[in-house]
Amino acid sequence: MSLLSQKYIKVQYSITIGALIFLCIVVLFNSNPPLFDEILFVRNMDLFKEYGLSRRFLTEMYDQAPGPLYQIVHSLAEPLTGIKTPQIRLLNFGLFLFVIVNTYLILRNCFGWLENKYLLALNLVCVPVVWQVAGMALTEMPAMFLATSSFLILSIIIRRLPRVDALSIGLAFFGGICLGGAILGRTPYLMLVVALLVLVYNPLADKTHRSTLPVGIAAIFLVCSLCICLPVFFVWKGLVPPHQATISQGGLKIWHGVLAFAYSGIIALLVSPRWFKINSKVVFLLLILTVVFFILNLFWWEVKYYPFYYFLAGILPRVFMIIYPYLISPILMTFASYFSWNLGLHMLEHRNNAYYQLIAASLILVLVTCINIKHLFSSRYVAQAVPFLVVLVADKDDVGMFKLVRILIGVAIGYISLQTYLNPSS
């Protein structure tokens, strides 16, 4: 490695660690009372204190689609936080640090050939959508911590293979509990149960690599996870609390799935643009696909999307702004398709790496659940899949000035986004 590369690595460490310290300071010195969804989750804390993890609590939870993990975690931490701001937000920041550690350990266990694994894990801090869930007392971060913990435990089990002993069984038991807890925090993580089947049978792999995890260990993992979450779903008579059931009614929103994959593609481009396959032929095909999507959208689909509309309306011609909502949607459709195509290519490239297939399947399945979001789409739904995405693009990471610029851009956007929530009047 050249001296210049080593210098860039040191600077990258400084920027990413400095960004974490900065995020901590932003949270620490913002004592605004609970805002936005924080209000809803904190309000249900009183119900939890009164009834505990009982049928009455589970059926009377109000304005909260996620399960009771939030109340369990914050109840345990109450002696330290007092259920007050900024302490409850600092708890989420602390869990974010553990998610970074888990990501590093996963990379070390299953992608040991990669260099600078600490830096690869620190890529999480330059993902803008993570700042909201790391800097506010929302439901995503406790679930992300448990989900990454369960996958870390899986990586330890896989690393110990072919040895299967009492320790492996105990790890499978504990990993299943972590995954079940993650599902109680964010229901989309239920799809990880399906993704785990890739370790039992990987259809993309060569015959000698089709099965990685012994069926018995996988069964322990899956049964333990389901034993944690299924009783709650049974009480709810569904995947959401009864009071949320009416909000969750309606048909599937394919557009929300497109947004989830497009946002993930933008994140991958920010973190590691070399992960994308690009040449003149690909560019031409993407332009053609965009034109086709634009025509279909203009005359049939009529999907409108308005990012930065009022800002651009002040500087761009009015004629352009008429078609602008119809133009952005096809561009995002194209980018979602481009990201999906690249993901498929990399899955084929790593067809015999069972853990890569597991992470890829997990990412895909969590993003697909966004089509079931009946209300407004939020980048927070993508944030819960970001650790998987960061692991997938890690082998194409780069070091240099362009990387430093991308980190600064990601941190700046993340900070601005967080500030719009923490200081809505500013």
C-alpha positions as CSV (number, residue, x, y, z in Angstrom):
1,M,0.0,0.0,0.0
2,S,1.4,3.4,-1.0
3,L,2.2,6.2,1.5
4,L,-0.5,8.3,-0.1
5,S,-3.1,5.6,0.4
6,Q,-2.0,5.2,4.0
7,K,-2.4,9.0,4.5
8,Y,-6.0,8.9,3.0
9,I,-6.9,6.0,5.3
10,K,-5.7,8.1,8.4
11,V,-7.8,11.0,7.2
12,Q,-10.8,8.8,6.6
13,Y,-10.5,7.4,10.1
14,S,-10.4,11.0,11.4
15,I,-13.4,12.1,9.5
16,T,-15.6,9.1,10.3
17,I,-14.7,9.1,14.0
18,G,-15.1,12.8,14.1
19,A,-18.6,12.5,12.5
20,L,-19.6,10.0,15.2
21,I,-18.4,12.4,17.9
22,F,-20.2,15.2,16.2
23,L,-23.4,13.2,16.0
24,C,-23.1,12.4,19.7
25,I,-22.7,16.2,20.5
26,V,-25.7,17.1,18.3
27,V,-27.9,14.6,20.2
28,L,-26.4,15.5,23.6
29,F,-27.1,19.2,23.3
30,N,-30.6,18.9,22.0
31,S,-33.0,18.6,24.9
32,N,-36.2,19.3,22.9
33,P,-39.1,17.1,24.2
34,P,-40.1,14.0,22.2
35,L,-40.9,14.9,18.6
36,F,-42.7,13.3,15.7
37,D,-42.9,9.5,16.2
38,E,-41.0,9.8,19.4
39,I,-44.1,11.1,21.0
40,L,-46.1,8.0,20.1
41,F,-43.6,5.5,21.3
42,V,-42.9,7.3,24.6
43,R,-46.6,7.6,25.2
44,N,-46.9,3.8,25.1
45,M,-44.2,3.6,27.8
46,D,-46.9,4.6,30.4
47,L,-49.1,1.8,29.2
48,F,-46.2,-0.7,29.4
49,K,-45.3,0.5,33.0
50,E,-48.9,-0.2,34.0
51,Y,-49.6,-3.5,32.4
52,G,-46.1,-4.9,31.5
53,L,-45.7,-7.3,28.6
54,S,-49.3,-8.4,28.8
55,R,-52.2,-9.1,26.4
56,R,-53.8,-5.8,27.5
57,F,-50.6,-3.8,26.7
58,L,-50.2,-5.5,23.3
59,T,-53.8,-4.9,22.3
60,E,-54.0,-1.3,23.6
61,M,-50.8,-0.1,22.0
62,Y,-51.8,3.0,20.1
63,D,-50.2,4.7,17.1
64,Q,-47.3,2.3,17.0
65,A,-47.0,-0.3,14.3
66,P,-43.7,-1.8,15.6
67,G,-43.8,-4.4,18.4
68,P,-42.9,-4.0,22.1
69,L,-39.1,-4.1,21.8
70,Y,-38.9,-0.3,22.1
71,Q,-40.8,-0.3,25.4
72,I,-38.8,-3.3,26.7
73,V,-35.4,-1.7,25.9
74,H,-36.3,1.7,27.3
75,S,-37.9,0.3,30.4
76,L,-34.6,-1.6,31.1
77,A,-32.7,1.6,30.5
78,E,-35.0,3.9,32.5
79,P,-32.7,4.0,35.6
80,L,-30.1,5.7,33.3
81,T,-32.3,7.7,31.0
82,G,-35.4,8.5,33.1
83,I,-37.3,8.3,29.8
84,K,-36.2,11.9,29.2
85,T,-34.5,13.7,26.3
86,P,-31.7,13.7,25.3
87,Q,-30.9,10.6,27.4
88,I,-33.3,8.3,25.4
89,R,-31.8,9.6,22.2
90,L,-28.3,8.9,23.5
91,L,-29.4,5.3,24.1
92,N,-30.1,4.9,20.4
93,F,-26.7,6.5,19.5
94,G,-25.0,4.0,21.8
95,L,-26.8,1.1,20.1
96,F,-25.6,2.6,16.7
97,L,-22.0,2.2,17.9
98,F,-22.7,-1.4,18.7
99,V,-24.2,-1.9,15.2
100,I,-20.9,-0.5,13.8
101,V,-19.0,-3.0,16.0
102,N,-21.3,-5.9,14.9
103,T,-20.7,-4.9,11.2
104,Y,-17.0,-5.0,11.7
105,L,-17.1,-8.4,13.4
106,I,-19.2,-9.8,10.6
107,L,-16.7,-8.5,8.0
108,R,-13.9,-10.0,10.1
109,N,-15.5,-13.4,10.5
110,C,-16.9,-14.0,7.0
111,F,-14.9,-11.6,4.8
112,G,-11.5,-11.9,6.4
113,W,-9.6,-11.2,3.1
114,L,-10.8,-7.6,3.1
115,E,-8.4,-4.9,4.3
116,N,-9.3,-2.0,6.6
117,K,-12.4,-3.7,8.0
118,Y,-12.8,-1.0,10.7
119,L,-13.1,1.6,7.9
120,L,-15.6,-0.5,6.0
121,A,-17.8,-0.7,9.1
122,L,-17.5,3.0,9.7
123,N,-19.1,3.6,6.3
124,L,-22.3,3.4,8.2
125,V,-21.8,6.9,9.5
126,C,-21.7,8.4,6.0
127,V,-25.1,7.0,5.1
128,P,-27.6,9.9,5.5
129,V,-30.7,7.8,6.3
130,V,-29.0,6.4,9.3
131,W,-28.6,9.7,11.1
132,Q,-32.4,10.0,11.9
133,V,-32.6,6.5,13.5
134,A,-29.2,6.9,15.3
135,G,-29.9,10.5,16.6
136,M,-33.6,10.1,17.7
137,A,-35.4,7.8,20.1
138,L,-37.1,5.8,17.3
139,T,-37.8,2.1,17.0
140,E,-35.3,1.1,14.2
141,M,-32.0,1.2,16.1
142,P,-32.8,-1.4,18.9
143,A,-34.1,-3.8,16.2
144,M,-31.0,-3.1,14.0
145,F,-28.7,-3.9,16.9
146,L,-30.5,-7.3,17.6
147,A,-30.7,-8.2,13.9
148,T,-26.9,-7.5,13.3
149,S,-26.2,-9.4,16.6
150,S,-28.1,-12.4,15.4
151,F,-26.2,-12.4,12.1
152,L,-22.9,-11.9,13.9
153,I,-23.7,-15.0,16.0
154,L,-24.4,-16.9,12.7
155,S,-21.1,-15.8,11.3
156,I,-19.4,-17.3,14.4
157,I,-21.2,-20.6,14.0
158,I,-20.3,-20.7,10.3
159,R,-16.6,-19.9,11.1
160,R,-16.5,-22.8,13.6
161,L,-17.8,-25.3,11.0
162,P,-17.6,-28.2,10.4
163,R,-17.4,-28.5,14.2
164,V,-20.8,-28.6,15.7
165,D,-20.9,-28.9,19.5
166,A,-22.7,-27.7,22.6
167,L,-21.3,-24.2,22.0
168,S,-22.7,-24.0,18.5
169,I,-26.1,-25.2,19.7
170,G,-26.0,-22.6,22.5
171,L,-25.1,-19.9,20.0
172,A,-27.9,-20.9,17.7
173,F,-30.3,-20.7,20.6
174,F,-29.1,-17.2,21.6
175,G,-28.9,-16.0,18.0
176,G,-32.5,-17.1,17.4
177,I,-33.6,-15.1,20.5
178,C,-31.8,-12.0,19.1
179,L,-33.6,-12.4,15.8
180,G,-36.9,-12.9,17.5
181,G,-36.3,-9.7,19.4
182,A,-35.4,-7.8,16.2
183,I,-38.7,-8.9,14.7
184,L,-40.6,-7.5,17.7
185,G,-38.8,-4.2,17.0
186,R,-39.4,-4.0,13.3
187,T,-41.7,-6.5,11.6
188,P,-39.8,-6.5,8.2
189,Y,-37.0,-8.5,10.0
190,L,-39.4,-11.4,9.9
191,M,-38.2,-11.9,6.4
192,L,-34.7,-12.7,7.7
193,V,-36.2,-16.1,8.8
194,V,-36.8,-16.8,5.1
195,A,-33.3,-15.5,4.2
196,L,-31.8,-18.0,6.6
197,L,-32.9,-20.8,4.4
198,V,-30.1,-19.8,1.9
199,L,-27.6,-21.3,4.4
200,V,-29.5,-24.6,4.3
201,Y,-29.8,-24.7,0.5
202,N,-28.2,-22.2,-1.8
203,P,-29.6,-22.7,-5.4
204,L,-27.0,-20.4,-7.0
205,A,-24.0,-22.3,-5.6
206,D,-22.0,-25.2,-7.1
207,K,-23.1,-28.7,-5.9
208,T,-20.4,-28.8,-3.2
209,H,-21.4,-25.5,-1.8
210,R,-25.2,-25.8,-1.8
211,S,-25.5,-26.4,1.9
212,T,-23.5,-24.5,4.6
213,L,-25.4,-24.7,7.8
214,P,-26.5,-28.0,9.3
215,V,-30.3,-28.4,9.3
216,G,-30.4,-29.0,13.0
217,I,-28.6,-25.7,13.8
218,A,-30.7,-23.8,11.4
219,A,-33.9,-25.3,12.9
220,I,-32.8,-24.3,16.4
221,F,-32.1,-20.8,15.2
222,L,-35.5,-20.5,13.3
223,V,-37.6,-22.1,16.0
224,C,-36.2,-19.9,18.8
225,S,-36.7,-16.7,16.7
226,L,-40.3,-17.6,15.9
227,C,-41.1,-18.6,19.5
228,I,-40.2,-15.0,20.5
229,C,-42.4,-13.2,18.0
230,L,-45.3,-15.5,17.1
231,P,-47.0,-15.3,20.5
232,V,-47.2,-11.5,20.0
233,F,-48.6,-11.9,16.5
234,F,-51.1,-14.4,17.9
235,V,-52.4,-11.8,20.4
236,W,-52.6,-9.2,17.7
237,K,-54.2,-11.6,15.2
238,G,-51.8,-10.2,12.7
239,L,-48.4,-8.5,12.2
240,V,-49.4,-5.2,13.7
241,P,-51.3,-4.0,16.8
242,P,-55.1,-3.9,16.5
243,H,-55.2,-0.1,16.5
244,Q,-52.9,0.0,13.5
245,A,-54.7,-2.7,11.5
246,T,-57.0,-0.2,9.8
247,I,-54.1,2.0,8.7
248,S,-52.4,-1.1,7.2
249,Q,-55.3,-2.0,5.1
250,G,-55.3,-1.6,1.3
251,G,-53.4,-2.9,-1.7
252,L,-49.7,-3.3,-2.1
253,K,-47.8,-0.2,-3.0
254,I,-45.3,-1.2,-5.7
255,W,-44.0,2.3,-5.9
256,H,-42.8,2.1,-2.3
257,G,-40.8,-0.9,-3.2
258,V,-39.3,0.9,-6.2
259,L,-38.3,3.8,-3.9
260,A,-36.7,1.4,-1.4
261,F,-34.5,-0.2,-4.1
262,A,-33.7,3.3,-5.6
263,Y,-32.7,4.7,-2.2
264,S,-30.5,1.6,-1.6
265,G,-28.9,2.2,-5.0
266,I,-28.1,5.8,-4.1
267,I,-26.6,4.7,-0.8
268,A,-24.5,2.1,-2.6
269,L,-23.3,4.8,-5.1
270,L,-22.4,7.1,-2.2
271,V,-20.5,4.4,-0.2
272,S,-18.8,2.4,-3.1
273,P,-19.5,3.5,-6.7
274,R,-17.0,0.9,-8.0
275,W,-19.6,-1.8,-6.9
276,F,-21.7,-0.8,-10.0
277,K,-20.8,-2.3,-13.4
278,I,-20.7,0.6,-15.9
279,N,-19.7,1.1,-19.5
280,S,-21.0,2.9,-22.6
281,K,-23.4,0.0,-23.5
282,V,-24.9,0.1,-20.0
283,V,-25.3,3.9,-20.1
284,F,-27.1,3.6,-23.4
285,L,-29.4,0.9,-22.1
286,L,-30.2,3.0,-19.0
287,L,-31.1,6.0,-21.1
288,I,-33.4,3.9,-23.3
289,L,-35.0,2.4,-20.1
290,T,-35.5,5.8,-18.7
291,V,-37.3,7.0,-21.9
292,V,-39.5,3.9,-21.9
293,F,-40.4,4.4,-18.2
294,F,-41.1,8.1,-18.8
295,I,-43.5,7.4,-21.7
296,L,-45.3,4.7,-19.7
297,N,-45.5,6.9,-16.7
298,L,-46.7,10.0,-18.6
299,F,-49.6,8.1,-20.3
300,W,-50.5,5.2,-18.1
301,W,-48.9,4.9,-14.6
302,E,-49.0,8.6,-13.7
303,V,-46.7,8.2,-10.7
304,K,-45.6,11.7,-9.4
305,Y,-42.7,12.4,-7.2
306,Y,-41.7,15.9,-6.0
307,P,-38.2,16.0,-4.4
308,F,-36.9,19.6,-4.0
309,Y,-40.0,20.8,-6.0
310,Y,-40.4,24.2,-4.4
311,F,-36.7,24.9,-4.4
312,L,-36.4,24.1,-8.1
313,A,-39.6,25.9,-9.0
314,G,-37.9,29.1,-8.1
315,I,-35.0,28.7,-10.5
316,L,-36.3,26.5,-13.3
317,P,-38.8,27.3,-16.1
318,R,-42.4,26.6,-15.3
319,V,-42.8,24.4,-18.4
320,F,-40.1,22.1,-17.0
321,M,-41.7,22.0,-13.6
322,I,-45.0,20.7,-15.1
323,I,-43.2,17.5,-16.3
324,Y,-40.8,17.4,-13.5
325,P,-42.9,15.1,-11.2
326,Y,-43.4,12.7,-14.1
327,L,-39.6,12.7,-14.9
328,I,-38.2,12.0,-11.5
329,S,-40.2,8.8,-11.1
330,P,-38.9,7.1,-14.2
331,I,-35.3,8.1,-13.3
332,L,-35.8,6.4,-9.9
333,M,-37.4,3.4,-11.6
334,T,-34.4,3.1,-13.8
335,F,-31.9,3.4,-10.9
336,A,-33.8,0.8,-8.9
337,S,-33.6,-1.6,-11.9
338,Y,-29.9,-0.8,-12.3
339,F,-29.2,-1.4,-8.6
340,S,-31.2,-4.7,-8.7
341,W,-29.2,-5.8,-11.8
342,N,-25.9,-5.1,-10.1
343,L,-27.0,-6.9,-7.0
344,G,-27.9,-10.0,-9.1
345,L,-24.5,-9.8,-10.8
346,H,-22.7,-9.7,-7.5
347,M,-24.7,-12.6,-6.1
348,L,-23.6,-14.7,-9.1
349,E,-20.1,-13.6,-8.6
350,H,-20.2,-14.7,-5.0
351,R,-22.4,-17.7,-5.6
352,N,-20.3,-20.0,-3.5
353,N,-20.1,-17.6,-0.5
354,A,-23.1,-18.7,1.5
355,Y,-22.8,-15.7,3.9
356,Y,-22.8,-13.2,1.1
357,Q,-25.9,-14.9,-0.3
358,L,-27.5,-14.6,3.1
359,I,-26.8,-10.9,3.4
360,A,-28.0,-10.3,-0.1
361,A,-31.2,-12.3,0.4
362,S,-31.8,-10.4,3.7
363,L,-31.4,-7.0,2.0
364,I,-33.7,-7.9,-0.9
365,L,-36.4,-9.3,1.3
366,V,-36.4,-6.4,3.8
367,L,-36.6,-3.9,0.9
368,V,-39.4,-5.8,-0.7
369,T,-41.5,-5.5,2.5
370,C,-41.8,-1.8,1.6
371,I,-44.5,-2.6,-0.9
372,N,-46.7,-3.3,2.1
373,I,-46.3,0.2,3.5
374,K,-49.8,1.7,3.0
375,H,-49.0,5.2,4.4
376,L,-46.3,7.6,3.5
377,F,-42.9,6.2,2.5
378,S,-39.9,7.1,4.7
379,S,-36.2,6.6,4.3
380,R,-36.2,5.0,7.7
381,Y,-37.5,1.9,6.2
382,V,-34.4,1.7,4.1
383,A,-32.2,2.5,7.1
384,Q,-32.9,-0.8,8.8
385,A,-31.4,-2.6,5.8
386,V,-28.3,-0.4,5.6
387,P,-25.9,-2.7,7.6
388,F,-26.6,-5.5,5.1
389,L,-25.9,-3.1,2.2
390,V,-22.6,-1.8,3.7
391,V,-21.4,-5.4,4.0
392,L,-22.4,-6.3,0.4
393,V,-20.5,-3.4,-1.2
394,A,-17.4,-3.7,1.1
395,D,-15.3,-5.6,-1.4
396,K,-15.5,-2.8,-3.9
397,D,-14.6,0.0,-1.4
398,D,-12.0,2.6,-2.4
399,V,-9.6,4.9,-0.7
400,G,-8.8,8.4,-1.9
401,M,-9.9,12.0,-2.2
402,F,-13.2,11.1,-4.0
403,K,-14.0,8.8,-1.0
404,L,-13.4,11.6,1.4
405,V,-15.6,13.9,-0.5
406,R,-18.4,11.3,-0.6
407,I,-18.1,10.8,3.2
408,L,-18.4,14.6,3.8
409,I,-21.4,14.8,1.5
410,G,-23.1,11.9,3.3
411,V,-22.4,13.3,6.7
412,A,-23.6,16.8,5.7
413,I,-26.9,15.4,4.3
414,G,-27.4,13.2,7.3
415,Y,-26.9,16.1,9.7
416,I,-29.3,18.4,7.8
417,S,-31.9,15.6,7.7
418,L,-31.5,15.0,11.5
419,Q,-31.8,18.7,12.2
420,T,-35.1,19.0,10.4
421,Y,-36.5,16.6,12.9
422,L,-34.7,17.7,16.1
423,N,-35.3,21.4,15.4
424,P,-38.5,21.6,13.2
425,S,-39.0,25.3,13.8
426,S,-35.5,26.3,12.6
